[in-house]
Amino acid sequence: MDKVIDINSIALDFIKQQGGVVTIRLSPRHGCCGGLANVAVAEANTPADPSRYQRHRYQNITLFIDPTLAGQGLSVNVEGWWKLRHLYVDGSLLQPGHTNTK
């Protein structure tokens, strides 16, 4: 997707097979000794609160993306095999000056 996020053709096909909706959001990961890191994740479903996301239509899919992740040079891909396949987000680090408030 132009300037928002890159979704490769295999991921597009997977999203269409899963219902045609994808959500890109930050997911908190807690360390064993404290600390917190937010990791970008992709899920083939509609978010619980769509009003918190930017909504885009692209090649017959609906994309919900956290506004802080849009335009960050990220890409959505698929990994795994058969029923264990799942989406993942890959890409560059967040741009300097990015403030994560979640």
C-alpha positions as CSV (number, residue, x, y, z in Angstrom):
1,M,0.0,0.0,0.0
2,D,1.4,3.3,-1.1
3,K,3.0,5.1,1.9
4,V,0.8,3.4,4.6
5,I,2.3,-0.2,4.8
6,D,3.5,-2.8,2.3
7,I,1.5,-6.0,2.0
8,N,3.1,-8.6,-0.3
9,S,0.9,-10.7,-2.6
10,I,1.1,-13.9,-0.6
11,A,-0.1,-12.0,2.5
12,L,-2.9,-10.4,0.4
13,D,-4.1,-13.9,-0.6
14,F,-3.9,-15.2,3.0
15,I,-5.9,-12.2,4.2
16,K,-8.6,-12.7,1.6
17,Q,-8.8,-16.4,2.6
18,Q,-9.3,-15.4,6.2
19,G,-12.1,-13.0,5.5
20,G,-10.5,-10.0,3.8
21,V,-9.7,-7.9,7.0
22,V,-6.4,-7.2,8.6
23,T,-5.5,-5.2,11.7
24,I,-2.0,-3.8,12.3
25,R,-1.5,-2.8,15.9
26,L,1.0,-2.5,18.7
27,S,1.1,-5.4,21.2
28,P,2.8,-5.1,24.6
29,R,5.5,-7.7,25.4
30,H,6.7,-7.9,29.0
31,G,10.2,-9.0,29.9
32,C,10.9,-11.7,32.5
33,C,12.7,-9.2,34.7
34,G,10.5,-6.2,34.1
35,G,10.4,-3.8,31.2
36,L,8.0,-3.5,28.3
37,A,8.3,-3.4,24.5
38,N,5.5,-2.8,22.1
39,V,5.8,-5.0,19.0
40,A,3.8,-4.4,15.7
41,V,1.6,-7.4,15.0
42,A,-0.8,-8.2,12.1
43,E,-4.1,-10.1,12.7
44,A,-6.6,-11.3,10.2
45,N,-9.6,-9.8,12.0
46,T,-11.5,-6.6,12.8
47,P,-10.2,-4.7,15.8
48,A,-12.4,-4.5,19.0
49,D,-12.6,-0.7,18.6
50,P,-12.3,0.3,14.9
51,S,-12.5,4.0,15.8
52,R,-8.9,3.9,17.1
53,Y,-7.5,2.9,13.7
54,Q,-7.1,4.3,10.3
55,R,-9.2,2.4,7.8
56,H,-8.0,1.7,4.2
57,R,-9.3,-0.4,1.3
58,Y,-6.7,-2.1,-0.8
59,Q,-7.2,-4.8,-3.5
60,N,-10.4,-6.1,-2.0
61,I,-9.2,-6.2,1.6
62,T,-9.9,-3.8,4.5
63,L,-6.9,-2.6,6.5
64,F,-7.2,-1.2,10.0
65,I,-3.8,0.3,11.1
66,D,-2.8,2.0,14.3
67,P,-2.1,5.6,13.2
68,T,1.4,5.5,14.9
69,L,2.4,2.6,12.6
70,A,1.2,4.1,9.3
71,G,4.0,5.3,7.0
72,Q,6.8,3.7,9.1
73,G,8.2,1.6,6.3
74,L,6.7,-1.6,7.7
75,S,5.6,-4.7,5.6
76,V,3.1,-7.5,6.2
77,N,4.2,-11.0,5.3
78,V,3.1,-14.7,5.9
79,E,5.2,-17.4,7.5
80,G,4.5,-20.9,8.6
81,W,3.0,-23.9,6.9
82,W,-0.5,-25.2,6.2
83,K,-2.8,-24.5,9.2
84,L,0.1,-23.0,11.2
85,R,0.5,-20.0,8.8
86,H,0.2,-16.6,10.3
87,L,0.8,-12.9,9.4
88,Y,3.7,-11.0,10.8
89,V,5.0,-7.4,10.5
90,D,8.5,-6.7,9.5
91,G,10.4,-3.5,8.6
92,S,12.5,-0.6,9.7
93,L,12.7,0.8,13.2
94,L,10.2,3.6,14.1
95,Q,11.3,6.9,12.9
96,P,13.2,9.3,15.2
97,G,10.9,11.3,17.4
98,H,8.2,8.6,17.5
99,T,6.4,8.6,20.8
100,N,4.7,5.5,21.8
101,T,1.9,6.3,24.3
102,K,0.4,2.9,24.6
